[in-house]
Amino acid sequence: MYGLFGKMKAQPGKRDELLDIMLKSADDLRDFDGCYLYVISIAPDDPDGIWIFETWRDQEAHRGSLALESVQAVIAVARPLIAGFSDRVEFTPLGGKGLESYQ
């Protein structure tokens, strides 16, 4: 498996608008084979931050998702609302509640 965790920073005052776009993107991935988890979160003390937690079958599935027309359309709409990215971590998920163990 392949995982990503990172922070997206919205332009000041644009987090709610960006969240709507990101949550729609998460819905679009529900039926994408190879996407196990795609979770959008916020922290109450960070008015512009959005945290994204992703778990994929493998890195190729993640790359494949980025080639989807629907994902490219979301990126195009979201790009002007994004101020930057930080705290990106790639990892190997091993299992746990909500995620089967894969050896």
N, C-alpha and C positions, 0 to 999 in steps of 0.2 A: 504494500500500500504506500501511498504518497500523501503527505499532508502539508498544508500551508497555514500559517497564522500570521496576521499582520494588521497594521493600523492604517486606515485611510483617513486623511484629514480633509474635511469639507471647507470650501470657501466660507468665511465668516457669515453666519446667518443662513447658510444654505444646507445645513445638515438634514433637516426634515425632508427637504426636496430630494436630496441625494439618497436618503434612506428609502423613500418610496421607490426610487429607481432600482436600488440594490435588492430590495425585497421582491420586486417583480422579477428580477433576474434570478433570484433564488427559486421562485415558483417555476420559472422556465426550465430550471435544471432538474426538477423533480423526476422527470421521465428519462433523463439522460443516463444511459447505461455507463457506469463507471464513476458516477458522482455519488458518494455514500453520505456525505454531510456537507452542507453549505449553510453556515450559521452566521447571521448578521447580529451584532450586539453593540450596545452603547454603554458608556460609563457615565454615571450621573454628575461627576465632577469635571467632565470634559465636553463642553458644548459643541465642539466641532469634530470630535473623534468618532470614528466608526471602526469596530473591530470585526475582522472576518476570519472565520475558522472553517477550513476546507479539508475534507478527506476524500481521496480519489482511489480508484483501483490501482492506478500507477501514474507516473508522470505523463505518459502518452495520452491517457484519458483527459488529464487536465489540459494538455496542449490542444487536444481535439476539441474540447469545449470552447476554447478561444477562437476556433475557426468557424463556429456556428454563426450563421447570419443573425440570429436573434441576439447572441452575445455581442457581436460586433455593433449591432444597432444600439444596444444598451451602453456600450463603451462610448460610442459617439455622442449620445445624449448626456451621459454622466461626466465626460471629460471636462467641460467648462466649470463644473461645480466642484471639482477636486483641486484642493490646494497642494496635496502631496501625499507621500506614503512613508511609513517608517516601521520599525520593529518587525520586519519580515523574518520569519523563521520557517525553514523547511524541515520536516521531520518524518519519521516512519511510524505511523500508528500501529500498535500491536493488538488492540482490542479493548474491551470495556463495555459498560452499559451503553446500549444504543449502537454498538458496533461489534459485529462478529469478529472473532479472532481468526486471523489468516496466518498460516505458517508458511 
